[in-house]
Amino acid sequence: MAKSRSEKDKRYEERHKEERKAKNVIWGTSVPRAFAEEIDAFLKKHRYTKVKLIEEGYKALLEQADEIDTDLAKIMDGYDDFFESELKQFEEEKKKFADETEQAE
């Protein structure tokens, strides 16, 4: 007796379950229906996928976070290409600190 398509699919899914779990993550999130429908309409109109939405949103948030943490990023990345005004301010602060340290001794 030949097996039905659904039986074959079920067996395939069962055999490859761990492989899928190792490769992909499914987030069980929810948003209000009206907001979800608005997003779905936008995606359909512009022919984007939900994966594309997540990828682009993530990139935008990374850029936004980088703009906020620019000074920290310079330090963390060893970035030493400072503006002239930054170098001047740094030298003034360094000199002031040296003078204060010298007076304290």
C-alpha positions as CSV (number, residue, x, y, z in Angstrom):
1,M,0.0,0.0,0.0
2,A,1.4,3.4,-1.0
3,K,1.8,6.0,1.7
4,S,0.0,9.3,1.4
5,R,1.8,12.6,0.8
6,S,1.0,13.8,4.3
7,E,2.5,10.6,5.8
8,K,5.7,11.0,3.8
9,D,6.0,14.7,4.8
10,K,5.4,13.8,8.5
11,R,8.2,11.2,8.4
12,Y,10.5,13.6,6.6
13,E,9.8,16.3,9.2
14,E,10.4,13.9,12.1
15,R,13.8,12.7,10.6
16,H,15.0,16.3,10.1
17,K,13.6,18.0,13.2
18,E,17.0,18.3,15.0
19,E,18.7,19.6,11.8
20,R,16.1,22.3,11.5
21,K,16.3,23.3,15.2
22,A,20.1,23.6,14.8
23,K,19.8,25.7,11.7
24,N,16.9,28.1,12.5
25,V,15.2,29.8,15.4
26,I,11.5,30.6,15.6
27,W,10.5,33.4,17.8
28,G,7.0,33.1,19.2
29,T,6.2,36.8,19.3
30,S,2.9,38.6,19.0
31,V,1.8,42.1,18.2
32,P,-1.6,43.7,18.1
33,R,-3.6,42.5,15.1
34,A,-4.1,45.9,13.5
35,F,-0.3,46.6,13.7
36,A,0.4,43.1,12.2
37,E,-2.0,43.7,9.4
38,E,-0.4,47.1,8.6
39,I,3.0,45.5,8.5
40,D,1.7,42.6,6.3
41,A,0.1,45.1,3.9
42,F,3.4,47.0,3.7
43,L,5.4,43.9,3.1
44,K,3.0,42.7,0.4
45,K,2.9,46.1,-1.4
46,H,6.7,46.4,-1.5
47,R,7.3,42.6,-2.0
48,Y,9.4,42.2,1.1
49,T,9.6,39.1,3.3
50,K,9.3,39.1,7.1
51,V,12.9,37.9,7.1
52,K,14.0,41.0,5.1
53,L,12.1,43.2,7.6
54,I,13.9,41.7,10.5
55,E,17.3,41.9,8.8
56,E,16.9,45.5,7.8
57,G,15.4,46.5,11.1
58,Y,18.3,44.9,12.9
59,K,20.8,46.8,10.7
60,A,19.0,50.1,11.3
61,L,19.1,49.5,15.1
62,L,22.8,48.6,15.0
63,E,23.5,51.9,13.1
64,Q,21.4,53.8,15.6
65,A,23.2,52.2,18.5
66,D,26.6,53.0,16.9
67,E,25.6,56.6,16.6
68,I,24.8,56.8,20.3
69,D,27.9,55.0,21.4
70,T,30.4,56.6,19.0
71,D,32.8,57.7,21.7
72,L,32.7,54.3,23.3
73,A,33.1,52.6,19.9
74,K,36.2,54.6,19.3
75,I,37.7,53.3,22.5
76,M,36.6,49.7,22.1
77,D,37.7,49.5,18.4
78,G,41.0,51.2,19.0
79,Y,39.8,53.9,16.7
80,D,42.3,56.8,16.9
81,D,41.3,59.0,14.0
82,F,40.0,61.9,16.0
83,F,39.0,65.4,14.9
84,E,41.5,68.2,15.4
85,S,39.2,69.8,18.0
86,E,39.1,66.5,19.9
87,L,42.9,66.3,19.9
88,K,43.2,69.8,21.2
89,Q,40.6,69.2,24.0
90,F,42.4,66.0,24.9
91,E,45.7,67.8,25.2
92,E,44.2,70.5,27.3
93,E,42.6,68.0,29.7
94,K,45.9,66.0,29.8
95,K,47.9,69.1,30.7
96,K,45.3,70.2,33.3
97,F,45.4,66.7,34.9
98,A,49.2,66.8,34.9
99,D,49.2,70.2,36.6
100,E,46.7,69.1,39.2
101,T,48.7,65.9,39.9
102,E,51.9,67.9,40.2
103,Q,50.3,70.4,42.7
104,A,48.9,67.6,44.8
105,E,52.4,66.1,45.3
